[in-house]
Amino acid sequence: MPTERIYVVDRIEANIAVLVDEAGSETLVPLKRFRNPLREGSVIRVPVDSKANPQWGDGAVDEAETQKRKQEAEDILRSLRRRDPRGDVEL
């Protein structure tokens, strides 16, 4: 059984973090459940208990993975811009 789950903060709406897991499923979690501040686009690692329940308060931002994914997205955008003759591709 996994000891943690990985989520990406898709967006923050009011006081709710909309998280997307590796399978693409969304989970809504109140921001107050987290000890550390979250930002959109951050990758977070959340430990799970023996019943696979996420322990949101112990979740932590994985800065290295966040930067890696951000760079990958920027590389894709740069590639799309090179193929777009009008140059109007925006992210």
BALOBA-1460 file (C-alpha; in Angstrom, 3 decimals):
// residues 91
<rec num="1" residu="m" x="0.000" y="0.000" z="0.000"/>
<rec num="2" residu="p" x="1.376" y="3.464" z="-0.844"/>
<rec num="3" residu="t" x="2.524" y="5.604" z="2.064"/>
<rec num="4" residu="e" x="1.812" y="8.870" z="0.289"/>
<rec num="5" residu="r" x="-0.136" y="10.359" z="-2.581"/>
<rec num="6" residu="i" x="0.931" y="13.057" z="-4.983"/>
<rec num="7" residu="y" x="-1.399" y="15.895" z="-5.931"/>
<rec num="8" residu="v" x="-1.124" y="19.078" z="-7.964"/>
<rec num="9" residu="v" x="-2.894" y="22.201" z="-6.763"/>
<rec num="10" residu="d" x="-5.027" y="22.912" z="-9.821"/>
<rec num="11" residu="r" x="-6.618" y="26.030" z="-8.396"/>
<rec num="12" residu="i" x="-7.771" y="27.695" z="-5.224"/>
<rec num="13" residu="e" x="-11.394" y="28.771" z="-5.028"/>
<rec num="14" residu="a" x="-12.310" y="30.868" z="-1.995"/>
<rec num="15" residu="n" x="-10.882" y="28.778" z="0.857"/>
<rec num="16" residu="i" x="-10.855" y="25.473" z="-1.019"/>
<rec num="17" residu="a" x="-7.862" y="23.834" z="-2.723"/>
<rec num="18" residu="v" x="-8.824" y="21.898" z="-5.846"/>
<rec num="19" residu="l" x="-6.282" y="19.090" z="-6.056"/>
<rec num="20" residu="v" x="-5.706" y="16.716" z="-8.964"/>
<rec num="21" residu="d" x="-4.146" y="13.325" z="-8.323"/>
<rec num="22" residu="e" x="-1.983" y="11.285" z="-10.668"/>
<rec num="23" residu="a" x="-5.084" y="9.629" z="-12.151"/>
<rec num="24" residu="g" x="-6.648" y="13.006" z="-12.948"/>
<rec num="25" residu="s" x="-9.326" y="12.879" z="-10.236"/>
<rec num="26" residu="e" x="-10.188" y="16.103" z="-8.440"/>
<rec num="27" residu="t" x="-10.370" y="16.394" z="-4.678"/>
<rec num="28" residu="l" x="-11.640" y="19.480" z="-2.847"/>
<rec num="29" residu="v" x="-9.923" y="20.218" z="0.460"/>
<rec num="30" residu="p" x="-10.403" y="23.249" z="2.722"/>
<rec num="31" residu="l" x="-7.172" y="25.260" z="2.917"/>
<rec num="32" residu="k" x="-7.364" y="25.271" z="6.701"/>
<rec num="33" residu="r" x="-6.589" y="21.516" z="6.665"/>
<rec num="34" residu="f" x="-3.048" y="22.268" z="5.487"/>
<rec num="35" residu="r" x="-0.320" y="23.503" z="7.821"/>
<rec num="36" residu="n" x="1.702" y="25.032" z="5.003"/>
<rec num="37" residu="p" x="0.483" y="27.557" z="2.421"/>
<rec num="38" residu="l" x="-0.344" y="26.261" z="-1.052"/>
<rec num="39" residu="r" x="-0.090" y="27.891" z="-4.464"/>
<rec num="40" residu="e" x="-1.662" y="26.953" z="-7.764"/>
<rec num="41" residu="g" x="0.604" y="24.614" z="-9.692"/>
<rec num="42" residu="s" x="2.393" y="23.266" z="-6.620"/>
<rec num="43" residu="v" x="3.025" y="19.544" z="-6.358"/>
<rec num="44" residu="i" x="2.262" y="18.248" z="-2.883"/>
<rec num="45" residu="r" x="3.077" y="14.942" z="-1.258"/>
<rec num="46" residu="v" x="0.472" y="13.845" z="1.256"/>
<rec num="47" residu="p" x="1.069" y="10.919" z="3.615"/>
<rec num="48" residu="v" x="-1.739" y="8.407" z="4.041"/>
<rec num="49" residu="d" x="-2.675" y="6.423" z="7.124"/>
<rec num="50" residu="s" x="-3.075" y="2.641" z="7.336"/>
<rec num="51" residu="k" x="-6.576" y="2.952" z="5.839"/>
<rec num="52" residu="a" x="-5.259" y="5.055" z="2.922"/>
<rec num="53" residu="n" x="-6.834" y="8.259" z="4.241"/>
<rec num="54" residu="p" x="-4.833" y="11.354" z="3.286"/>
<rec num="55" residu="q" x="-3.273" y="13.233" z="6.199"/>
<rec num="56" residu="w" x="-3.691" y="16.712" z="4.705"/>
<rec num="57" residu="g" x="-2.065" y="18.513" z="7.615"/>
<rec num="58" residu="d" x="1.172" y="16.634" z="7.021"/>
<rec num="59" residu="g" x="1.235" y="17.362" z="3.282"/>
<rec num="60" residu="a" x="4.296" y="19.180" z="1.981"/>
<rec num="61" residu="v" x="5.094" y="21.004" z="-1.236"/>
<rec num="62" residu="d" x="7.681" y="19.170" z="-3.337"/>
<rec num="63" residu="e" x="9.577" y="22.163" z="-4.709"/>
<rec num="64" residu="a" x="11.843" y="20.093" z="-6.976"/>
<rec num="65" residu="e" x="8.916" y="18.277" z="-8.607"/>
<rec num="66" residu="t" x="6.961" y="21.532" z="-8.895"/>
<rec num="67" residu="q" x="9.865" y="23.186" z="-10.733"/>
<rec num="68" residu="k" x="10.380" y="20.133" z="-12.949"/>
<rec num="69" residu="r" x="6.731" y="20.116" z="-14.053"/>
<rec num="70" residu="k" x="6.725" y="23.871" z="-14.566"/>
<rec num="71" residu="q" x="9.793" y="23.590" z="-16.802"/>
<rec num="72" residu="e" x="8.173" y="20.778" z="-18.799"/>
<rec num="73" residu="a" x="5.066" y="22.937" z="-19.352"/>
<rec num="74" residu="e" x="7.204" y="25.897" z="-20.430"/>
<rec num="75" residu="d" x="9.125" y="23.671" z="-22.867"/>
<rec num="76" residu="i" x="5.875" y="22.461" z="-24.421"/>
<rec num="77" residu="l" x="4.589" y="26.030" z="-24.707"/>
<rec num="78" residu="r" x="7.853" y="27.159" z="-26.319"/>
<rec num="79" residu="s" x="7.590" y="24.289" z="-28.819"/>
<rec num="80" residu="l" x="3.991" y="25.224" z="-29.669"/>
<rec num="81" residu="r" x="4.937" y="28.841" z="-30.187"/>
<rec num="82" residu="r" x="7.620" y="27.833" z="-32.687"/>
<rec num="83" residu="r" x="5.025" y="25.921" z="-34.683"/>
<rec num="84" residu="d" x="2.443" y="28.716" z="-34.552"/>
<rec num="85" residu="p" x="3.198" y="31.189" z="-37.379"/>
<rec num="86" residu="r" x="1.108" y="33.948" z="-35.791"/>
<rec num="87" residu="g" x="2.688" y="33.435" z="-32.375"/>
<rec num="88" residu="d" x="-0.544" y="33.811" z="-30.462"/>
<rec num="89" residu="v" x="-0.340" y="30.634" z="-28.344"/>
<rec num="90" residu="e" x="-0.806" y="31.556" z="-24.687"/>
<rec num="91" residu="l" x="-0.885" y="29.540" z="-21.533"/>
